Amino acid sequence: MKNLGQLMKQAQAMQEKMAEMQEQLARLEIDGAAGGGLVRATVSGKGEVKKLKIEPSLVDPKEVEVLEDLIVAAVNDARAKVDAAAAEQMKALTGGLNLPPGLKLPF
């Protein structure tokens, strides 16, 4: 049973590290861009859009669809970077173990 106790301690330590990582991600803000930087979005580590910046030269009533597409692209770029940052932190936390996405630890 000594091994089980050690395993439980390790699981608890990992859970604490994961909670800390989630707090760090919540404070993280990452920028994404589209249209060569004409549209920029800032997204939190939780995926919330915090800021949106649009180059004034893009605002043309006849080109609203282009602007909408660029906004979506900028937000998606920022979200992809948030996901990559979260994956990198998870990799560091798990010591490089390749855990399936969405796996909640401890089991």
N, C-alpha and C positions, 0 to 999 in steps of 0.2 A: 504493500500500500504506500510505501515511501515514494515510489515513482508517480503515483496518482496525485499525491499531495504536491509534488514538484510541478507536475503538469498543470494543476489548478493554479498554482502561483504564477506560472508562465502565462497562462490564459488571462489571469487578472491583470498582469503587467501589460500585456498586449492590449487589453481593453482600455486601460488607462492611457496608453500611448495613442490609441485610435481616437479617444475622446479629445485628447490634446490636438491631434492632427485635424479633427473636424473643426475645432475652435480656430486653428490657424487658417484653414480654408475659408471659414466664414469671414475672416478679416481680410482675406486676399481680394485684390481688385486687379483685373487683367483687361488690357485694351485689345480690341479687335478692329480691323480696318477693312474697307472696301473702296473700290474706285480709286486706287492709288493714294489712299489716305483722305479722300474727299469726305467720306463718311466714317466716323469713329464711334465705337460703342465700348463702354466700360461695364464689365460684368463682375459680380461678386463671385466668390468661391462657391456660393450656393446656387449660382446661375441666375441671379436677379440682375436685370439691367439697371445700372446705377446712373449712367450718363450717356447722352447721345449728342454727338457734335456733327453738324452738317455745314460744309463749306457753302457760304451764301451764294456763290455762283451757280450752285446746283438747283436753286429754287426757281423753277420755271414751271408755271401752271400747265404747260403743254407736255412736260416731261415728268409728271408725277409718278408714273409707273416705274421709270428708271430709278427715281429716288427711293421708292418703296423697295425695289429689288436690292439696292445698295444697302439700305438699312438692315434688311433681313440678312444679307451677306456679312455685314459687319458684326451683327449680334452673333451669328453662327460661328464666325471666326473667333470671337472672344470666348464663346462657350466651349469650342473645341480646345482652346488653350487652357481653360479652366479644367476640363476633363484630363488633359495631358499632365497638368500640374498635380492634380489629385492622384493620378495613376503613379506618377513619379514618387510622391510622398508615400503612397501605399507600398510601393516596391521597396523603399528604404525601410519602412516599418516592418515588413514581413521578411526582411533579409533576402529579398530577391525571389521568394517563393512565387510561383505563378498561380495565384488563386483565381478562381472564376469570378467574373464581374458580379457584384451584388452579394457576394458571400459575406455574411455577418459573423464577426468573431466576437466573443468566444461562441462556440457551437451551442 
